[in-house]
Amino acid sequence: MTETLFYVCLDTLATSEEIFMLYLCTAAFCRRCEKKALEVLPYIVMVILTCVLTWIVPLGTLKVILTAAVFFILQRLILKEAWYKLIGLYSLYLILLVLNDVISLILTATAFGHTSRIYGDIVVNIWPYYLIKLGMLSGIIFCLYKLFQNYAYEMQPRDAAVLFLYSIFTYAVTYISIGRGFFSGNVNWFDSTIAICCALFGCLLLLMFLYLKNNSYLKHQRETAQQKVRELEAMHAYYEQKLKDEERVRAIYHDFKNHLLILQGEKKGSEPLQEMTEYLQKQISDFENYQRTGNPFLDTIISDKAKKANEQGIDFSAVIQFESGSFLAPLDISTIFGNAIDNALEASMTLPQDQRLITIKAGRIHDMLVIVFKNHVLPEKNQGTDTGKKDLFLHGFGLKNIRQAVEAYDGQMTVSQDQSAFILKIVIPIP
């Protein structure tokens, strides 16, 4: 009884490490669950189920199929993730699981001459095998943790297909080299040549697949980010030049306005003169409504965006007191306000004319600079995850740039949406 409990404990510990490896694979390719209790539930169920199917109701190779089915169903219900991602990540987990078993068996057979023994009515692995397996699993988990720390590639259906087919191949070869003898009760049957080839080939192929996919994605992302930086720098230069132009215009604005008032006051003026006066007043009316935020650079951006909104028939309201935002670099101001307002303008153009409204509020609240953007959206439109852009890779890229600019000042950005409005809120501590 004591020996049985010892083997059960070793197997349960190894199973727990295996399931933690599955957790790392899931976290790398799937969204996270907001409720922690629900997030860990599938893995607890997997550990219990695997132990039951190993020691109480032994099912042999059917255990793999049954545990996989339970994992897919639970994660589909909890994460609501695409099937191909679940299949792809579980295939990756299965490959790592099989390769770990193969290498552990090779080391055990090399060191002790055999890998298993008859215990009661079943064949069990010897205890040194479990110790080697636990050490190998710890190494794999550490490598996965390092690999997935900066892993940004999103799994595609074709990647899931490659991993699935390779997992079947790996499992089949492993069964031929190890499982056939193990499950037949022949504890000494072991083809090390096939097992070693399978392990080496599998590790090489798997590492190349993960590395190349992630490297390709990061390269593409870097190129896109560099292109976006160039666009932001061009936008910054545009607003810098526009600010200089408007400063020159404002320098003569007041004198020009006074001259027009004098001309308008001439009752005996000719009709052409009156028409010319009215035309000139209309031309300078934009300066009557010039936005003043307390930051000259932001004044230019808001005034320019307000003009564009007016041209597109969008109601634009900005209540901004930005004197406390002088610590922000002009390029970051352009990134935050330019991207946020452009996204709002783009979303507003999908709405009926009477529903187009953009509001901006910004100011100091205690020691925080708070900025809130709000615009109406269609009920089914989720701007936080789908900005309506055709390029799926670039969607939400403006929000990513805003987040990077905000986090550079230890700030926070949050997005939310109700039935009719999208809200972007930014909070930055004032130094």
BELGIFEN-V78083 format. One line per field, one symbol per residue. ss: DSSP state (H for helix, E for strand, - for the rest). A space follows every 50 residues. Layout:
# BELGIFEN-V78083
ss: ???
This chain:
# BELGIFEN-V78083
ss: -HHHHHHHHHHHHHHHHHHHHHHHHHHHH------HHHHHHHHHHHHHHH HHHHHH-----HHHHHHHHHHHHHHHHHH---HHHHHHHHHHHHHHHHHH HHHHHHHHHHHH---EEEE--EEEE-HHHHHHHHHHHHHHHHHHHHHHH- ------HHHHHHHHHHHHHHHHHHHHHHHHHHHH-------HHHHHHHHH HHHHHHHHHHHHHHHHHHHHHHHHHHHHHHHHHHHHHHHHHHHHHHHHHH HHHHHHHHHHHHHHH-----HHHHHHHHHHHHH-HHHH-------HHHHH HHHHHHHHHHH---EEEEEE--HHH----HHHHHHHHHHHHHHHHHHH-- --HHH-EEEEEEEEE--EEEEEEEEE--------------------HHHH HHHHHHH----EEEEEE---EEEEEEEEE--
